[in-house]
Amino acid sequence: MAIHHVTIAELKGILPGGGVLIDVREPEEYSAGHISGSTNIPLSTLADNVERFKDEFDVYLVCNSGRKSLSACEFLHDRDVNNVVNVASGVLGWVAAGGVLTSGDQP
């Protein structure tokens, strides 16, 4: 099964409807600035958190540029989690599109 991707413009339309956004960067990266409402589950902990991604709805994965989140999607697909979607261009794309970031540990 192919990995699905969304653009930042598509993500901006999804999030107000309650879309689940997971930031797969490390905690210090997340704390420095993340998309409001995202939850931090670092790529380094995915093996211990596979069950958290199993949902009937799509789960959107984001990182800084889209590469780590793509790796996370591939990792999860290999474990039969097929509802994950990569956010192309990541947090950098979010900022480039005029999105603001939230700092700290809270979503």
Secondary structure by P-SEA (a helix, b strand, c coil): cbbbbbcaaaaaaccccbbbbbbcccaaaaaaccccccccccccccccccccccccbbbbbbcccaaaaaaaaaaaaaaccccbbbbcccaaaaaaabbbbbbcccc
